[in-house]
Amino acid sequence: MTSIEITPDVETVKEQLRAAGVRYAIASFVDMHGNSKGKFVPIDHLDNMMGGSELFTGAALDGLPQDISDEELSARPDLTRWFQLPWNAQYAYFPSSLHTEGRPFEASSRDILKRQLEAAADLGYGFNLGIETEFFVLKDSSEGTAEVSDRDNLSKPCYNVATTLDNMGWLGELVEAMNGLGWDVYSFDHEDARGQFEVDFAYTDALTMADRFVFFRLMANEIARKHGHFASFMPKPFADRTGSGAHYNMSLADLETGTNLFATDNDPRGVGISELGYHFIAGILRHLPAITAVIAPTVNSYKRLVRQGSMSGSTWAPVFVSYGNNNRTNSLRVPLAGGRVECRAADISCNPYLGAAMVLAAGLEGVREQLDPGAPRTENMYRYTDAQIAEQGISMLPRTLGEAIEEFRADSLSREVFGDALYQSFIDYKTEEWESYQAHISSWETDRYLKFF
């Protein structure tokens, strides 16, 4: 049986904070982008903060759809999930939900995920999630942006030991900080691009993972800055290098026992997942074009989701609405050990609450309707021509943010998950982002055309 989570009382948490040397508490929530926002209070006022004393004007932030005349939003911290800042121990960070007018705010990202977790619980399921964090750490120099290590100059730098050692100042501190928080880092390495790294840590329930992912981006940046560098969570900062994903590793668990319900020793399709897992996959495939707008949410995201470029061997990113075994050319992959589904389209710029809510809602639809995803794809999908892809009836992921927003707009699941207010706010914001990009004149255009004719 899984343990029942008991919320501690405020005075107990105050004592824990004081004993740990904490002086200030942060009531933190996220905007539409998944960036941390919040207010700070001395811990003597933690009880006031828990009661909603810290108020925010939604109109001042992206994707919190409010008029300036609306009642403010109050942050309601989660007492069971706080983090002491490893780089400055006098602060404690409390992931928070938002309330207004005496009830949860419909457009709060964290509450959107909680609604889908409740829907899963109604079916007897818990949702487990692991997110792989890929990102760049670079430094500013007189000649522009540069890698931290002057030896990080190989055409194929992936897994390079020497350049990983050169980065262990900030990287070692980050890993120790994560382990100090109990996140259980089990692997880290130099990734496929110069200046790119990946840190992998243990999966957990989806709400905890989303809280940790948001905090991870804040923490990685702060620790990198301590060492004179900066962390970048731009999905594709360089045209000639691979982009940074945030692969979602997903499974449903029995809510009572914690048993992984995707695990099986008897899969006639040979992929290594249960029939429940196949239904879940089929639901995500049905809605994946719309989901992509949320898990790959920027103009730049679609520079990563390409079939092939001048990268180190491959882009390693999916472009097909397809699933398969350990084969990395599918959007949904069942890794070699089986028992989980990996969504490879998600990138490091996503809002994890919204992304997890969308994939869970789609997967649960597949479970309810007992959808079948068809036969798994085990071949290298990149080797097919466009004509062969069309002949086989394989759909493509959106190729631009503009296409993705149209898919999001057209899919009823989007409004169902986001609610009316955030659904429209997300569309409006991302449409403006796309139109602004289209109107921009890039250096590529002037270099190519200014004196061309």
Summary of the structure (lengths in Angstrom):
residues: 453
radius of gyration: 22.1
end to end distance: 73.0
largest distance: 73.8
contacts: 1520
relative contact order: 0.12
helix: 38%
strand: 20%
